[in-house]
């Protein structure tokens, strides 16, 4: 399956902008809500946890790496995308009792398209999107709790 979408990209950007908890919640909810429209299956909670984990790790990396440059976003996109694809293929392998090597081989086109998608989007738009999310969250909190 070829992946062209914003699920992982938005989850990573939100984790970077708002932290680990918000990143996890964003990733998990994107999957849960979208699956309500396309018919949830046994995979839904597992994929929601995996994508939530991406947001969580992005939130942690914001404190560890101080991700600000496009090259940092590209590097992080590669790491998190490979991890996501591996975990998703591992789940398929375990659930359907198929060898992990066969699952990884079958999932290779998905890995390549997800890598291109996430690296291009995060390196080109990531820094601006993260700043925009961060600024919007600050504005919302200042409106909710005026001084």
JOBEL-V349428 format. One record per backbone hydrogen bond with DSSP energy under -0.5 kcal/mol. CO is the residue of the C=O (numbers start at 1). NH is the residue of the N-H. If there is no record, write none. Layout:
# JOBEL-V349428
co = (CO | CO)
nh = (NH | NH)
This chain:
# JOBEL-V349428
co = (2 | 6 | 7 | 8 | 9 | 10 | 11 | 12 | 13 | 14 | 15 | 19 | 20 | 21 | 22 | 23 | 24 | 25 | 26 | 27 | 28 | 29 | 30 | 31 | 32 | 33 | 33 | 34 | 34 | 35 | 41 | 43 | 44 | 45 | 46 | 47 | 48 | 49 | 50 | 51 | 52 | 53 | 54 | 55 | 56 | 57 | 58 | 59 | 60 | 60 | 61 | 61 | 62 | 69 | 70 | 71 | 72 | 73 | 74 | 75 | 76 | 77 | 78 | 79 | 80 | 81 | 82 | 83 | 84 | 85 | 86 | 87 | 88 | 89 | 90 | 91 | 92 | 93 | 93 | 99 | 100 | 101 | 102 | 103 | 105 | 107 | 108 | 109 | 110 | 111 | 112 | 113 | 114 | 115 | 116 | 117 | 118 | 119 | 120 | 121 | 121 | 122 | 125 | 126 | 127 | 128 | 129 | 130 | 131 | 132 | 133 | 134 | 135 | 136 | 137 | 138 | 139 | 140 | 141 | 143)
nh = (4 | 10 | 11 | 12 | 13 | 14 | 15 | 16 | 17 | 18 | 19 | 23 | 24 | 25 | 26 | 27 | 28 | 29 | 30 | 31 | 32 | 33 | 34 | 35 | 36 | 36 | 37 | 37 | 38 | 39 | 44 | 47 | 48 | 49 | 50 | 51 | 52 | 53 | 54 | 55 | 56 | 57 | 58 | 59 | 60 | 61 | 62 | 63 | 63 | 64 | 65 | 66 | 66 | 73 | 74 | 75 | 76 | 77 | 78 | 79 | 80 | 81 | 82 | 83 | 84 | 85 | 86 | 87 | 88 | 89 | 90 | 91 | 92 | 93 | 94 | 95 | 96 | 97 | 98 | 103 | 104 | 105 | 106 | 107 | 108 | 111 | 112 | 113 | 114 | 115 | 116 | 117 | 118 | 119 | 120 | 121 | 122 | 123 | 124 | 125 | 126 | 126 | 129 | 130 | 131 | 132 | 133 | 134 | 135 | 136 | 137 | 138 | 139 | 140 | 141 | 142 | 143 | 144 | 145 | 146)
